[in-house]
Amino acid sequence: MIALGCDQAGYKLMQEVKKHLEERGLEYKDFGTYSEDSVDYPVFGKKAARAVASGECERGILICGTGIGISIAANKIKGIRAALCHDVFSAEATRLHNDANMLAMGGRVVGIGPALKIVDAFLDTPFSNEERHVRRINMLEED
């Protein structure tokens, strides 16, 4: 199950992501927002992040205008590693090296075609499980 969260600036792109997930036969839980009315991105970023952190959802996808604010909000939740990606290489690398469990994108930054390729790279790339990457991820969890 994939947790989804967006604000009004990410709403249109999120609708395309949802269609794409459905075409791939992947289940998701949509934590909103549900329109283009102005909302506060931290609310929706944190709702989706809590679902991933609790294990209710395996991974998450977040979209706001730039992807920056919603990724910061998600990363406030313990156990979340939300990565802002606007290209396929970054999406693959963050899965391989950081075991990122949430993808953030900017609805005003990346187009639909590239965004769907980024989603696929994020969802299809496994964590490398290399010792150096495990060590570094553990360091991220330290205070």
N, C-alpha and C positions, 0 to 999 in steps of 0.2 A: 504494500500500500504506500502510495506517495502522497505526502502532505503538500497542499498548495495554499499559497497566501499571496495576496497582492493588494495594492492600493488602486485608486482610480486611474493613475497614470499607467499602471500595468494591466489594467482590466482587459483591454482588447487583445493584447498579446497572450494573456493567460487563457482566453477563450480558444485561441489557436493551439496552445499547448494542450489543453484539455481534449480537443478533437484528435490531436496527434496521439496522445496517450490511449484514447479509446480505440483508434485505428490499430495500435500496437497490442491491444488487449490487456492494457495495464490498468489496475485499479488505483483510484485516487480518492482523497477526501479533501474537499474544497472548504477552506476556512475563511473564504471571503477575501475581498469585498465582492459584492454581487451586482455592482453597477458602476457607472462613471461619476457618481456623486462624490464630492470631496470627503475623504476620510483621513485618519491618522495611521500611516504605515506601521508604526510600532505595534499596534494592536494586532494586526493580521500576521505580521512577521513572527511575533512571539507566540501566537496561537498555534501556528504551523510548527514552529520550533519545539514547543512543548510536546506536541504529538510525536515528533521524532525522538526527542530526548527520553520520553517515557516508554518508547518501544511500540506505541500504537501504530506508528508508521515507520517504515524502514529508512526512507529518504524524503527530502522535500525540495520543492521548487518555489522560489520567491521572485516576484517582479514588482518593482516600483519604477518611478521615472528614470532613475539612473542605476538602480540596483544597490546603490551605496547605503542609503538609509535603512532599507529593509534588511540588508545583510548585517549591519551593525546591531540592529534590534535583535535579530535571531542569535547572534553571537553572544548576547548577554545571558543566554540560557545555558546553564552548565551542561556540558557534553555535546554541544553543537559546534560544528566546524562548517560554517557557511562560507562559500567561496563565490566571489563576484567574478563571473566569466562572460566575456563578450567574444570569445573565439573558441574553436574546437580544441586547439592545443592546450589552452588553460584548463578546459573542462577535463580533458584526459589526464593532464598532469596533476590536478588537484585530487583526482581519485587515486591515481597511482601512488603519489607521494604523501598526500595529507589525509587520505581516507575521508575526504569531505563528505558530510552527510546531507548537506543542503547546497543547492545551486541558487545563486541570485543573478538576475539579469535586469537590464534597464530597458523598459518598454519604449523609451524615447531614444535609445542608443542603438539597439540591435534590431534588424529587420526580422520578419517572420521566417524566411528561409534559413538564414544563419542560426536563428534561435532554436529551431527544431533540430538542426544538426548538433548544436551545443547540448541540447537536452539528451539526444541519443548518445553522444559521447559520454556525458555524465552518468547516464543510467547503465551503459553497456561496458564501461571500463571498470575492472575490478581493482581493488587495492593490491599493491605489489607485495605487501607483507614482509618487505625487506627489513632486516633488523635496524638499520639506520633510520628508516622512516618510522618504524614503531617507536624507537627511542625518542625521536623528535616529537611525535604526537603525544607521548607521555609527558614530555617537558611542557607542552602547551597546557596540560591539565593541572600542572603545579601552580601554586600561588606565588 
